[in-house]
């Protein structure tokens, strides 16, 4: 029944929705954890660090075991970890030390989410077809839709059934990775390259193109997260609205436009040169940062903040596709390192913005202006790759 690549695509789309659930849902409950369990905000903030560090560790270590056990087994295991993470989150804080219970739940969710990030892109890349970059862009749009869905469904649930029942919603969310894990046991799953032909880690790091793509992945993650992580603060500060309204006007609007950008590219990908499109988007990204930071109008600044989501939409999946096409025998090692570089950028970008914002008199605007360096490096790196490609033709 499920022996069509159409169902493989559906499973991959749901995989990215699952990863969005892992990253977005728990932070929505941070204030609740503080009030219900008496956990300090400092400790709660460390939960984000635990999640991030575990996903980085999985990115790094996955190259050691994914090829040995296979993509299908790894994908099923990833979803099983996510199911366990959500179920444990709804139970452990009530039966043991609440903070320790949440850390254990985060561990399971982070392992599952990290594996999903490493696995899903090569699985979709291996599906037969010509327009790989469009498929990759559409795939990554589902992370955006998943993020939006989690925020909107949670808001609706808590308004209908109150925040006291957060553990019920947590258990209900576990149904998504459970069903998708079962789907992955049935759908066809291919490799991007046969195991004996895949490039070794040493070969990759001696390849100049690969190193440039690592830098581009780092900058793609940093360009995206530097703005999205501060979008809510921008909305609250500029429009003087509540945190809930700030979340809806900031991160939600940003995610929606990023998703639209990825869907749009999936439709026009056959007609445009991806390298040139990435350069154009990086230039537009710099412009949106400047508008957000320098506009005297709060509404125009908010527009710049949201429009940034559209400009960064193609960066991450676009670099993935370009890097895969340039190194067709890169294999699992390549995709794992791309994911690792992207995640490092996701952490480093917002950290740089926060550090500069604390140090500068103009605060957040100075921090975000500093982040312009990331799309600028993307322009330079993409230009170098284009010149290299042209010289070799």
Secondary structure, DSSP 8 states (H G I E B T S, - for coil): ---SHHHHHHHHHHHHHHHHHHHHTGGGGHHHHHHHH---HHHHHHHHHHHHHHHHHHHHHHHHHHHHH-HHHHHHHHHHHHHHHHHHHHHHHHHS-HHHHHHHHHHHHHHHHHHHHHHHHHHHHTSS-S-HHHHHHHHHHHHHHHHHHHHHHHHHHHHHH-GGGHHHHHHHHHHHHHHHHHHHTTS----SS-GGGS--HHHHHT-HHHHHHHHHHHHHHHHHHHHHTTHHHHHHHHH---HHHHHIIIIIHHHHHHHHHHHHHHHHGGGS-HHHHHHHHHHHHHHHHHHHHH-S-HHHHHHHHHHHHHHHHHHHHHHHHHHHHHTTT-HHHHHHHHHHHHHHHHHHHHHHHHHHHHHSTTTHHHHHHHTHHHHHHHHHHHHHHHHHHHHH-
